[in-house]
Amino acid sequence: MCRACEGVLSVVLVSDPSLGGGSGRLTGVPLPDLFDLLAPLYDRMIRADDEPPLLQHLDLPAGGWLLDAAGGTGRMAERIAGAVDHVLVLDASHPMLRQAMSKGCCLAVVAATERLPLADGSLRRICLVDAYHHLADREMSVRELWRVLAPGGRLVIEEPDIDRLAVKIVAIMEKVALMRSHFAHGEAIALVLNRLGAQVELRRDGHTLWAVADKPAA
Ligand SMILES: C[S@@+](CC[C@H](N)C(=O)[O-])C[C@H]1O[C@@H](n2cnc3c(N)ncnc32)[C@H](O)[C@@H]1O
């Protein structure tokens, strides 16, 4: 285990750019394999801004570790890496993470957000971008993200805003494509976080919403 990882990772699952072949799906996690298939094309299909608003919502720069949960190809991690000490990209898809590792900006871990192999309170910043609606168990995932967030830390959930017509249409298209995604209203996401004791602010811009959750300092 790398020295910087001590106290963060309870198990090292993957940190090697030459991740083995085959499906990276964890048994028992009912996820579509779509992202395994899309991985080599993903960054060309969905581009990240040079300075995504997420940086501001995460209140960066900050020291310590940032977890990009369900971070896929590291599309966002790459943009964030200069603003924190260390970035960990966690995802259920081996092929998506293989792309992330090729960028050389972060450590990668294959795991489901529903059961994080991470120590309690070990990360100062956590983001979950465009993934909440794909998670098999959203409440369990948020509970886990909250558990590993350090006191005084911040968790930001970025999602397409289902209150916008264009996003409603995308949601219908994903249903037709049998993607099993479940888009939630910002208020519903905030409620899950509030129940855990988070102070939550909902921010919106265009078709995107951010649930910004601060964990009280110990
Ligand atoms: C639309 S992509 C977003 C990737 C990345 N956050 C971004 O914005 O580029 C959704 C990602 O969520 C991952 N995913 C879905 N369910 C997951 C789960 N339960 N645990 C971990 N990753 C998951 C998929 O493998 C995929 O990489």
The ligand as an SDF file (V2000), in Angstrom:
LIG
                    3D

 27 29  0  0  0  0  0  0  0  0999 V2000
  -22.4030    8.3860  -16.1870 C   0  0  0  0  0  0  0  0  0  0  0  0
  -20.9460    7.6650  -15.5230 S   0  0  0  0  0  0  0  0  0  0  0  0
  -20.2360    9.0510  -14.6820 C   0  0  0  0  0  0  0  0  0  0  0  0
  -18.7610    8.8770  -14.4810 C   0  0  0  0  0  0  0  0  0  0  0  0
  -18.0560   10.0840  -13.8670 C   0  0  0  0  0  0  0  0  0  0  0  0
  -18.5720   10.4020  -12.5600 N   0  0  0  0  0  0  0  0  0  0  0  0
  -18.1580   11.2890  -14.7870 C   0  0  0  0  0  0  0  0  0  0  0  0
  -18.8640   12.2440  -14.4460 O   0  0  0  0  0  0  0  0  0  0  0  0
  -17.5340   11.2580  -15.8400 O   0  0  0  0  0  0  0  0  0  0  0  0
  -21.5910    6.6920  -14.1700 C   0  0  0  0  0  0  0  0  0  0  0  0
  -20.5160    5.8290  -13.5050 C   0  0  0  0  0  0  0  0  0  0  0  0
  -21.0820    5.2480  -12.3320 O   0  0  0  0  0  0  0  0  0  0  0  0
  -20.5060    3.9490  -12.1750 C   0  0  0  0  0  0  0  0  0  0  0  0
  -21.3710    3.2140  -11.2270 N   0  0  0  0  0  0  0  0  0  0  0  0
  -22.6800    2.9280  -11.3640 C   0  0  0  0  0  0  0  0  0  0  0  0
  -23.1400    2.3170  -10.2560 N   0  0  0  0  0  0  0  0  0  0  0  0
  -22.0870    2.2420   -9.3940 C   0  0  0  0  0  0  0  0  0  0  0  0
  -21.9410    1.7410   -8.0720 C   0  0  0  0  0  0  0  0  0  0  0  0
  -22.9640    1.2060   -7.3990 N   0  0  0  0  0  0  0  0  0  0  0  0
  -20.7340    1.8230   -7.4840 N   0  0  0  0  0  0  0  0  0  0  0  0
  -19.6750    2.3770   -8.1480 C   0  0  0  0  0  0  0  0  0  0  0  0
  -19.7700    2.8670   -9.4050 N   0  0  0  0  0  0  0  0  0  0  0  0
  -20.9590    2.8100  -10.0200 C   0  0  0  0  0  0  0  0  0  0  0  0
  -20.4590    3.3960  -13.5810 C   0  0  0  0  0  0  0  0  0  0  0  0
  -19.5810    2.3000  -13.7090 O   0  0  0  0  0  0  0  0  0  0  0  0
  -20.0130    4.6490  -14.3540 C   0  0  0  0  0  0  0  0  0  0  0  0
  -18.6010    4.7190  -14.4520 O   0  0  0  0  0  0  0  0  0  0  0  0
  1  2  1  0
  2  3  1  0
  2 10  1  0
  3  4  1  0
  4  5  1  0
  5  6  1  0
  5  7  1  0
  7  8  2  0
  7  9  1  0
 10 11  1  0
 11 12  1  0
 11 26  1  0
 12 13  1  0
 13 14  1  0
 13 24  1  0
 14 15  1  0
 14 23  1  0
 15 16  2  0
 16 17  1  0
 17 18  1  0
 17 23  2  0
 18 19  1  0
 18 20  2  0
 20 21  1  0
 21 22  2  0
 22 23  1  0
 24 25  1  0
 24 26  1  0
 26 27  1  0
M  CHG  2   2   1   9  -1
M  END
$$$$
